[in-house]
């Protein structure tokens, strides 16, 4: 199904796309030569990218499980879903709570081809997919989302590895805060964001993304903390992905992770 952004465009294989590059980092198969070329250029200037991508994915697993099991969240909205990589968010949430409802949203037509995998819900729950662009579309008003999610009840809004693809000219703080403002009290913002704090070479990776046609801007911890304004960070606060409630020793360093991540609760 499509979102308020209209019909999805045809897949453009002439330029790299961040979702397909991310799939390449994770060892997936749903990328094109142009994505491989750009991803390899990123790896040359910033070899930590693969470990960081996987640590970010692992954070999603722990965050979703924590919210479903410890905080009783039964509704999730995942912005910037990316190409399915099992287990997906709905599989984790519904393992804890089979009645959980999940809406995925992405603007990459490649992701749209995997709607069946993303919407294969448990019988008790429900999943849906919205094809929309966070920069231009009102995702929370999409009919598919509104028929799946009750915005008058708490929701976990997941925005993982998304906001660093929104340079300041797109006003990402306003976009995120406007979405959180519309959520019910007791909702959560789950966000991860790349940073140059541990290795300035991360900026070279940003240059590769920009050269391949993908806008990007990584930010410091203080800048990333502003996305959580109006929420209360749950323990352990804003930290690198692998340090957020780890399950055993990961062997990953902050330089490897190069992502900050946190969960903020809306009072």
N, C-alpha and C positions, 0 to 999 in steps of 0.2 A: 504494500500500500504506500501511497505517497503522503507527504505532509503538506503544510501550508505553503511550502516553497514551490509547489507545482510539480509537474512531471520531471522525473530525474533525467539529466542529460545523458547522452551516450558516453560510454567509458572512453576516456581520452588516454590512449597509450603512447602519445607523443611526448608526454611530460610526466615526471614522477609525481606520485601522490603520497602524502604522509602516512595514510592508513596502510597502503601496500608496502611502503618501506618498513613500517613497524612490523608487518607480517613477515617480512624478510628477516628482520632482526630476531624474531621469535622462532625462526626455523620453519615458517609456513611455506606454502607453495602458490599462493594467490597473488603473484606479483608479475610484472612484465620486465623485459630487459632494461627499460629506462629506469625502473625503480631499483633494480639490482645495481645499475651503474651509479646512481646517486647514493644508494646506501653504502656501497663500497667506498665511495669518496669520503663519506662521513666516517667510516671505520678507519680510514687512513689517517685522518686528522684527529680523530677522537675514538680510540679503540675501546673505550669503556661503554660505548653505545649499546652493545648487545647485552652485557651484564645489567646495565641500567634499565633496559626495556623489560628484561625478565624480572628484575626486582620490583619494578612498577606493577607488573602483572600479578606478582605474588602479593603485593600490598592490596590489590583489589580483592583477592580471595579472602585475605584476613579481615579486611574492612567489612566486606559484605557479610561474612559469617558472624563477626562481632555484632553488627547492627541487628541482624536477624535473631541471634540467640540471646544477646545480653540486653538489648534495648527494645526488642519486640517489634522491630520495623517489618511491615508487611507490604510496603509499596516502594518501588525503586524506579528512578528515571536515570538512564545511563546515556549521557551526551557524549558523542564522539566514540561510538561503540567500537568501530574498527571491524576488521574481518574476524569472524568467529574463531576462537581458539579454546577448545574445551579444557577445563570446564568454564562455561560462560557464566555471567553474573546470575542469570535466572536459575541455572542449575545449582549453584551454591546456595542461593536464597531458598529455593524450593526443597533442597535437601534438609534444611533446618525447619522450614515452614512450607509445606506443600501448597498452602493457600496463597502464597506470596504472588504479587502482581508486579510485572516488570515491563517497562517501555524502553526500547532502544531507539536512539536517534543518531543519524550520521548523514553526511552530505556526499559520500563517495558512492557512485553508482555500482561499484564492485561489491560493496557491502550489501546493497539491495538484492543482489543475486543470491544472497545467503539468508534471505528472510525466513525460509522454512526452518533452518537450523536455529535461528534466534527466536522463533515463535513456537517451538515445540515444547509447550508447557506441560506441567503436571495436570492431571484432570481437575484437581481442586483449585489450581491457580489460573493465571492468565498472563500471556505476553503479547506484545504488539511491537511493530516497527514503524517509525516515522522517518521519511526521507526529507530532511530539512537542513538548512544552514543556520547555525547558531547566530551568525552575524546579521542575518536579514529576516529570519522567520520567527514567528511567535510560536515556539514549540509547545508551550504549555496550553495554547489554544487549539492545537490540532485535534480534530475529531477522534482520531484513533487513540490519542493519549487520554482525552476526556472520557472516553467510553471505557477505559481500562483503569485509570487512576482517579481516586477521589481526592481532590486538592484541599478539601476541608478536613482531611485526616493527615497525620504525619507521613512524610515522604522522605526518602533518602535520595538526594540529587547528586549523582556521581559525575564528576568532570575530571577524568584522569588523563593526563598528558594532552590536554586540550588547550588550556589558556595560553600556553607558550606559543601557540599558532595564531594568537590574537595580539599583534603589536598594538601599542598604545593608541594609534589612530583609529582602531576599531572600538575603542573605549570598553575594554574587557571588564573593568571593575563595575561599570554601570550595567553591563549585560548580566553579570553574575549576581550583583546585588538586587537587580530588578526581579530576577527569577526567584531568589530566596525570599524576597519580600512577599511574593505571592503564595508561598508555602505556609501551611498551617503551623502553629506553635508546636514544638516538639519534633520538627523536621530536622534533617541533617544535610550539611554540605560536605561531600567527600571530594577532595581535590588534591591532585599531584601536579607538580610543575618543575620543569628543568631549571637548573641554576648554574651559574659560573663560580659559585662561592668556593668550591673545592678544587677546581682546575680551570684556569682561564682558557684552556684549549677548547672548552665547550663552545666558546664564541666562534671558533673556526667551523664547528659543525653547523652552527646557525647560518654562517655564510654559504655553506654548501646548499642548505635548504632554500635559502633565498635565491641563489643562482639557478636552482632547478625549478623556480617558480612558486615556491611555497613560502608565504610570509611567516616570519618567526621572530620571537623576542624572548630570550630567557631573562630571569629576574633574580634578584637577591632575596634572602630570607625575609628581610623587612618589607620588600615590595610584595612578596607572595602572601605575607600575613594580612595584607589589606583586603584580600579576597574574603577573608573570614570576618571582616567587620560586621558587627551586629549578631554574631554567633559566639558561643562559648566553646572553645576547643576542649575536647575530651582528652583524657590521658592517652598518650604521653605528650600531647600538644603537637606543634608543627616540628617534624623531624625528618631525617632521611627515610626513604621508604623501608629499608631493611631494618631500621631501628623502631618502626612502629609495631609494637606488640609482637616481637619476633617469636617464631616457634622453633626454638633451638638455635644453634650457631650456624650462621649463613656463610661465614668466611668472606663476606663482602665488606668493602671499605666505603666510607662516605664518597671518596673519589670515584669508586666504581658505580655507586648508585646515582649520584649527581641529580637526584630528584628530591625535593621536599614534598612531604605528604602530611595530611591531617584531616580530621573530621571535626566540623563545628556544629554544635547543636543550637537551633533557633529557640530562644526562650519562649 
